[in-house]
Amino acid sequence: MSWLNKERIAISILAAACLILVASMGWNWYHNKKDYFLSGSPPQDVLEKIEPKKVPYEQIKPPAFLATDALVIGSISSTIGISFYGDYADPQSNALARELENWARNQQGKVRFVWYYLPATTDDNDISFESAVFSECSRLIDDMWQAHLLMLSVPKVDKRTMEMFSQQLETSEKLLYNCRSDKNIRDYLKQKIYVARGDGIDKAPFVFVGTQVFPAQSASSSSIIRSALTHLRY
């Protein structure tokens, strides 16, 4: 075999190896893009996968508490946790959240109160979803999470009230405006809401006290506080 033929064979082998490497990298990129996301906007096919489910309420499990969750009162070491799925545009949800938060604040850190968004829809421009976006942006920007406190201070939030609160809290850098316009934030919230509905958490206010479930039709402050007090006595 001549030296020239050996060189051609070596070049051919090198070219084939490069093609295999490029194909492998391309497949890994597609696989990761399709199946995984670490932050920001989930792939559209993931967003569309989870459908609301009708699950017997007694079979629904509370969410595991995460460091990124919207902790309002208490800590991870609190005796009992209240997981509240709320909708700022719903009068029943706002009234119940306001009453439970006020009660939990007087329990010397023994009660953990965590807020989860459960708007009636995930439609852009609908006040139910837009108030959730506004609240989450405020939480990310403002350590005091003033939007949450302001929106619970009224019977229910409408667009005029929300925009008034937004103007009140807006920064000179327009951080709230930019956050509320961010598609990644919106898609992230939609995904969390889809997951909740896929687990059978259907309508705000939906409350867990520990593992005990209080769906909207039976969620009253007296029954929820009574359940929490049972845990605090032990």
N, C-alpha and C positions, 0 to 999 in steps of 0.2 A: 504494500500500500504506500503510495507516494505521500510526501509531506503535505502536499496541497489537499489531498483527500482527507487526511487526518485533521487538517485545520477546518475543512468544511463540516466534518462530522462533529467536531468540538463546538463550532458555532451553532449547528443545528440543535445539539443537546442543550446549550445555554439558552437558545431562543425558546425551546419547549419548556424549560424550567421557569423562565420568566412568565410565559403564558399561564402556566399552572399557578404560579404565585399570585398573579393579577386576578385570576378567576377565583382563587381561594379568598383573597381580600374582598373581592366584590360580593361573594356569597356571605361572608361574615358581616359586612356592612349592611346588607339587605336583611339578614337574620336579626341583627341587633335593632335596626330601625323598626322592623315589623313587630318584634316581640318584647322589647324592653324599652323603658324610659326612666331616667334617673331624676329628672326635674323638668319643669317647663311643661309644654303642651304634649299630652299623650297622643300617640298615633290615632288618626281618625277611626281606623277599624276597631281600636280598643274602645273609643268613646261610644261606638254604636253597638257594642257587644252585649252590654248588660241591660236586661229588660226588667221592669218592675215585676215583683213576684208577690203573690198572695200566700203568705205563710201564717200558720196559726200563731197568734201572738205569744203564747206560752213557750213556743219553740225558738223564738228570736233571741239571740245572744247580744249582750252589750258589746260595744267596740272596746278593744284593748286601748288603754290610755297611752298615748305617745307624747314625746317631748314637744312635738310640733303642734299638738292640739291646742285649741283656744281655752286655756285654763283661766277661769274667771276668779275663783275663790279656792283656797286650800292648797294642797300639795299632793305629791305622789304618796306621801305617808299618812294622809288623812284616813280616818277610821272608815268612812263610807264615801262612795262616789255617786254623784248624780250626773247622769249624761242627759243633756237636754237638747233635743232636736227642735229648732225653732224657726219661725218665719216672722220677720219684723212687720210684714204687711197683714198679719193675722191678729185680730184683737184678742182672741183667746190665748194665743201663744205669748203675746207681749205681756198680758196681765199676769199669766201664770209664771213666766220667767221673772218678772219684776218681784213678785211675792216670794218666790223660792230663793232668789238671790239675796233679798233682804234678810230672810230667815237664816240662810247659810252663813252670812257675814257675822251673825251673832253666836256662832257655834265654836268659837276659839280655835279655828283651824281643823276641827274634827271632820268637817264636811268638805269634800272636793266637788266643785261645780264646774262642769266642762260644757261649753256651748258647741253645737254642731249645726251647720246650715241645712235647713230642709224647706226651701221655698216651694210654693205651689207648682211652679214651672221652672224650667231652665231656659226660657225664651229670653233672648236679648231684648232690652227695652221694657220688659215686664217689671213692674215695681218690686214684685216679690224676689226675683233674681237679682235685679239691680241693687237692691238694698243689701243683699248678701255680698255682692262684689264690693260695694262701698265699705261695708263693715270690715271685710277681710283686708282691704287696702289700708284702712285706718289701723288695723291691728299690726300690720307689717311695718308701718311707718311710725306709729305713735305708741310708746310704752304704756300709756294710760288707757289706750283703746277707747277714746272718747266717743267715737261713732256708735259703739255698742251701747254705752250708757245713755247717750242722747236719744237713740231710737227706741230704747225701752222706756223712756220717760214720757212718751206719748201713747195714746190708746192704740194707734196703728200708724204705720208710715205710708204716706203717699208721695208722689213724685215731687210736689212742691216742698214738702217738709224735708225730704231727703236732700234736695238741692240747697235748701237753706242751711242745713247742717254741714253740707259739703263746703259751701262758701265760708262758713264759720271756721272750719278746720283746715282749709287749704293753706299750703305753704307758699312762700315766695317762689320756690322752684317748681311749683305746679306738680308736686309729687303725687297727690291724690288723683288729679286729672289723668296723669300719665299712667298710673297704676290701673285705674278704672278702664282705660282704653286698651290695656295689655291683653292680647288674646291668650297668652300663656296662663295668666291668672284666671281668666274666665274658663278656659278648658280644664284647668286644675280643679276649680270648684265644681264644674259640671261632673267631672269624673267622680269626685267624692260623693256627690248627690246620687249619681247613678248607682254607686256601690251600695249606699244606704237603702235605696229603693229595691235594689236587687236582693237585699237581705230581708225584705219585708217591712222595712220602716217606711210607712206609707204617707203619713200626714202629720203636720205639726199642729199642736205640740205633742211630741212623742218622747216619753221620759223613761229612763232606767234608774232605779235606785238599787245599786249593786246589780244583781241579775234580775230583779223583779221588773216587769214590764207594765208601763202605764200608757196605753195608746190614747189618741186624741179624745175618743168618746168617754174615757174613764179617767182622764188625767185631771185631778183636782188637787189643790194645794193641801187640803186636809189629809187626803189619803197618802199623798207622797211624803209629807212631813211625818205622818204617823209611821210609815214604813221606815223612814230614815231613823227615827227615834228608837225603833226596835233594835236596830243595829248599834246605836250609840249606847244602849243600856248594857251591852255585853262587853 
